[in-house]
Amino acid sequence: MRELEITFLGTGTSHGVPMIGCQCSVCASPDPRDNRLRAAVHIRTPEMVLQIDTPPDFRTQCLRKAITRIDAVLYTHSHTDHILGFDDLRRFCEMEDKAMPIYGTARTLADLRRVFQYAFTEETGFRTYIRPEAVLVDGPFQLGGMEIIPVDLPHGRMTTTGYVFCRNGQRLFAYFTDCQEVPEAAVKAARGVDTLVLDALRHAPHKTHMSFDQARAAAARIGPRRTFFTHMCHDLGHAATENLLPDTIRLAYDGLEISL
């Protein structure tokens, strides 16, 4: 296999697309690329299988892509559209009879312990249940044959974690979702990366997410070989929006698979 194999399990915002009660042209679109579950990606390396975030749609996403193994989960932050599939990790613990390492910042891990308190108590740590092993992310770490560099991204009153994946000194993949801008430190960490994934919520400005134009500007500052936008609402129809972009920037869609 290649160094990284990445599957976009979901590319939508917290409402998902189609959005409940909406009959706009994107929500009613027959284009399957306009159907967006909540944002998450699945990553395979020659050594490990990693997951970034477990949204409410996680079980459906795993069934759609026939996912049967996860070795560790990296969390970007603890908003509900990124964590509420947490309990479905128990099946992966059961199938391989193992604990599940979960990586996150101190705040993210504290929130997971609070929301899923039952999963972190010894009395529920039996074979057929989830057995999380919390791993603090407070600097670069090694996992799956890669160096993973965490970066801070502003997201309203919260700071989310972006991840830059490096192998043999090369920046291969950067995943920056749920952010209102990309600070200079994050730009530096990802500069020249092969493949960049960026939050691009909609055309209009937003207080906690990057707009379409802001995401384009951030991509230009980072200078990747190619960029994919994610965490998109129903404001961005797939075909019409891609017509506004250069070939080096595309919209991700649910089920998209890329290899690096």
C-alpha positions as CSV (number, residue, x, y, z in Angstrom):
1,M,0.0,0.0,0.0
2,R,1.0,3.7,-0.2
3,E,2.3,5.7,2.7
4,L,-1.3,7.0,3.5
5,E,-4.7,5.9,2.4
6,I,-7.4,8.4,3.4
7,T,-11.2,8.0,3.2
8,F,-13.5,10.9,3.9
9,L,-16.3,9.3,5.9
10,G,-18.2,12.6,6.3
11,T,-17.7,16.1,4.9
12,G,-20.7,18.0,6.3
13,T,-21.3,20.5,9.0
14,S,-23.1,19.8,12.2
15,H,-26.6,19.8,10.5
16,G,-25.5,17.5,7.8
17,V,-26.7,17.8,4.2
18,P,-29.6,17.5,3.4
19,M,-30.6,19.5,6.4
20,I,-33.8,18.7,8.2
21,G,-36.8,20.7,6.9
22,C,-34.9,22.3,4.0
23,Q,-35.8,22.0,0.3
24,C,-33.1,24.1,-1.2
25,S,-31.4,23.0,-4.4
26,V,-28.5,21.4,-2.6
27,C,-30.6,19.6,0.0
28,A,-32.8,18.3,-2.8
29,S,-29.9,17.6,-5.1
30,P,-29.7,14.2,-6.9
31,D,-25.9,14.4,-6.9
32,P,-24.7,12.0,-4.3
33,R,-21.7,14.3,-3.6
34,D,-24.2,16.7,-2.1
35,N,-25.2,14.2,0.6
36,R,-22.9,15.0,3.5
37,L,-22.7,13.2,6.9
38,R,-20.9,14.8,9.8
39,A,-17.1,15.3,9.2
40,A,-14.6,12.5,9.9
41,V,-11.7,10.8,8.1
42,H,-10.3,7.3,8.2
43,I,-6.6,6.8,7.7
44,R,-4.5,3.7,6.8
45,T,-0.8,3.4,7.0
46,P,1.3,0.3,6.4
47,E,1.4,-0.1,10.2
48,M,-1.9,1.2,11.6
49,V,-5.5,2.2,11.0
50,L,-6.4,5.6,12.5
51,Q,-9.6,7.5,12.8
52,I,-10.1,11.2,13.2
53,D,-13.2,12.0,15.1
54,T,-16.3,9.8,15.7
55,P,-19.4,11.9,14.7
56,P,-23.0,10.9,15.3
57,D,-23.1,9.2,11.9
58,F,-20.0,7.0,12.8
59,R,-21.8,3.6,12.8
60,T,-23.4,4.3,9.4
61,Q,-20.0,5.5,8.0
62,C,-18.3,2.4,9.2
63,L,-20.9,0.1,7.6
64,R,-20.8,2.0,4.3
65,K,-17.0,1.6,4.0
66,A,-16.8,-1.9,5.6
67,I,-14.4,-0.7,8.3
68,T,-13.5,-3.5,10.6
69,R,-10.3,-2.3,12.3
70,I,-9.3,0.9,14.1
71,D,-6.1,1.0,16.1
72,A,-6.4,4.6,17.6
73,V,-8.6,7.6,17.4
74,L,-7.5,11.2,17.1
75,Y,-10.0,13.9,18.3
76,T,-10.0,17.4,16.9
77,H,-12.3,18.7,19.7
78,S,-15.3,17.8,21.7
79,H,-18.2,19.4,19.9
80,T,-21.1,16.9,19.6
81,D,-20.9,16.6,15.9
82,H,-17.4,15.2,16.3
83,I,-17.7,12.9,19.3
84,L,-21.2,11.4,19.6
85,G,-20.3,8.2,17.8
86,F,-17.8,7.5,20.6
87,D,-19.8,4.5,21.9
88,D,-19.6,2.7,18.6
89,L,-15.9,2.2,19.2
90,R,-16.8,-0.6,21.5
91,R,-17.4,-2.9,18.6
92,F,-13.7,-2.5,17.5
93,C,-12.6,-3.2,21.1
94,E,-14.7,-6.3,21.1
95,M,-13.6,-7.7,17.7
96,E,-9.9,-7.6,18.6
97,D,-10.3,-7.8,22.4
98,K,-8.2,-4.7,23.0
99,A,-8.3,-1.3,24.5
100,M,-8.8,1.8,22.3
101,P,-6.2,4.6,22.5
102,I,-7.9,8.0,22.1
103,Y,-5.7,11.1,21.5
104,G,-6.7,14.6,22.4
105,T,-5.8,17.7,24.2
106,A,-6.4,18.0,28.0
107,R,-9.7,19.8,27.4
108,T,-10.9,17.3,24.8
109,L,-10.1,14.3,27.0
110,A,-11.7,16.0,30.0
111,D,-14.9,16.5,28.0
112,L,-14.9,12.9,26.8
113,R,-14.5,11.7,30.3
114,R,-17.4,13.9,31.4
115,V,-19.8,13.1,28.5
116,F,-19.0,9.3,28.4
117,Q,-18.2,8.9,32.1
118,Y,-19.5,5.3,32.1
119,A,-16.8,4.3,29.6
120,F,-14.0,5.4,31.8
121,T,-14.9,3.5,35.0
122,E,-13.3,0.2,35.8
123,E,-16.5,-1.7,36.3
124,T,-17.5,-1.2,32.7
125,G,-14.1,-2.2,31.3
126,F,-15.1,-5.7,30.4
127,R,-14.3,-7.5,27.1
128,T,-17.4,-6.6,25.0
129,Y,-17.4,-2.9,26.0
130,I,-15.4,0.1,25.0
131,R,-12.1,0.4,26.8
132,P,-10.7,3.8,26.1
133,E,-7.0,4.6,26.9
134,A,-6.7,8.4,27.0
135,V,-3.4,9.8,25.5
136,L,-2.7,13.4,26.0
137,V,-1.7,15.4,22.9
138,D,0.6,18.3,24.0
139,G,3.2,18.2,21.3
140,P,4.4,16.1,18.3
141,F,4.1,12.3,18.7
142,Q,4.8,9.1,16.8
143,L,2.0,6.8,15.6
144,G,1.6,4.4,12.7
145,G,5.1,5.0,11.3
146,M,4.5,8.8,11.2
147,E,5.3,11.9,13.1
148,I,2.1,13.7,13.8
149,I,2.3,17.4,14.6
150,P,-0.7,18.9,16.4
151,V,-1.5,22.6,15.8
152,D,-3.9,24.9,17.6
153,L,-6.8,26.3,15.5
154,P,-9.2,29.0,16.8
155,H,-12.9,28.0,16.7
156,G,-15.0,30.6,18.5
157,R,-14.5,30.2,22.2
158,M,-12.8,26.8,21.7
159,T,-9.4,25.8,20.3
160,T,-9.5,22.8,18.1
161,T,-6.6,20.6,17.1
162,G,-5.3,20.3,13.5
163,Y,-3.0,17.4,12.6
164,V,-0.1,17.3,10.2
165,F,1.1,13.8,9.2
166,C,4.8,13.4,8.3
167,R,6.7,10.4,7.1
168,N,10.5,10.3,6.4
169,G,10.6,14.0,7.0
170,Q,8.0,14.8,4.4
171,R,4.7,16.5,5.2
172,L,2.1,14.3,3.6
173,F,-1.3,15.3,5.0
174,A,-2.8,18.1,7.0
175,Y,-6.4,18.0,8.4
176,F,-7.7,21.4,9.6
177,T,-11.4,21.3,10.3
178,D,-13.5,23.5,12.5
179,C,-11.5,26.7,12.5
180,Q,-12.2,30.4,11.8
181,E,-8.6,31.0,10.6
182,V,-5.3,29.2,10.2
183,P,-2.7,31.0,12.5
184,E,0.8,31.5,11.3
185,A,2.1,28.6,13.5
186,A,-0.2,26.2,11.8
187,V,0.7,27.6,8.4
188,K,4.4,27.0,9.2
189,A,3.7,23.4,10.4
190,A,1.8,22.5,7.2
191,R,3.7,24.6,4.6
192,G,4.4,22.6,1.5
193,V,2.3,19.6,2.6
194,D,1.2,17.3,-0.2
195,T,-2.5,17.2,0.6
196,L,-4.3,19.8,2.8
197,V,-7.9,19.5,4.1
198,L,-9.6,22.7,5.2
199,D,-12.8,23.9,6.8
200,A,-14.9,25.8,4.3
201,L,-18.4,26.2,5.7
202,R,-20.1,28.5,3.2
203,H,-19.8,31.6,1.1
204,A,-20.8,34.1,3.8
205,P,-18.5,34.9,6.7
206,H,-19.1,32.9,10.0
207,K,-17.9,33.6,13.6
208,T,-16.3,30.2,14.1
209,H,-15.6,28.7,10.7
210,M,-13.7,29.8,7.6
211,S,-15.8,30.8,4.6
212,F,-15.1,29.6,1.0
213,D,-12.9,32.7,0.3
214,Q,-11.0,32.5,3.6
215,A,-10.3,28.8,2.9
216,R,-8.9,29.6,-0.5
217,A,-6.7,32.3,1.0
218,A,-5.4,29.9,3.7
219,A,-4.6,27.3,1.1
220,A,-2.6,29.9,-0.8
221,R,-0.6,30.7,2.3
222,I,0.2,27.0,3.1
223,G,1.1,26.1,-0.5
224,P,0.0,22.4,-0.7
225,R,0.2,20.4,-3.9
226,R,-3.6,20.0,-3.6
227,T,-6.4,21.0,-1.3
228,F,-9.8,19.5,-0.3
229,F,-12.5,21.5,1.4
230,T,-14.6,19.8,4.1
231,H,-17.2,20.6,6.8
232,M,-19.5,22.2,4.3
233,C,-23.1,23.3,4.7
234,H,-25.9,23.3,2.1
235,D,-24.7,26.7,0.8
236,L,-22.0,24.9,-1.3
237,G,-23.4,22.7,-4.1
238,H,-20.6,20.3,-5.2
239,A,-20.6,20.8,-9.0
240,A,-21.4,24.5,-9.0
241,T,-18.8,25.3,-6.3
242,E,-16.0,23.3,-8.0
243,N,-16.6,25.3,-11.1
244,L,-15.3,28.3,-9.1
245,L,-12.1,26.6,-8.1
246,P,-8.7,25.9,-9.7
247,D,-7.8,22.3,-10.4
248,T,-5.6,22.2,-7.3
249,I,-8.6,22.8,-5.0
250,R,-11.5,20.4,-4.9
251,L,-14.5,19.7,-2.6
252,A,-14.2,16.5,-0.6
253,Y,-17.3,14.3,-0.6
254,D,-18.4,11.4,1.5
255,G,-16.7,8.2,0.4
256,L,-13.8,10.0,-1.4
257,E,-10.6,7.9,-1.2
258,I,-7.1,9.3,-1.8
259,S,-3.7,7.7,-1.6
260,L,-0.4,9.5,-0.9
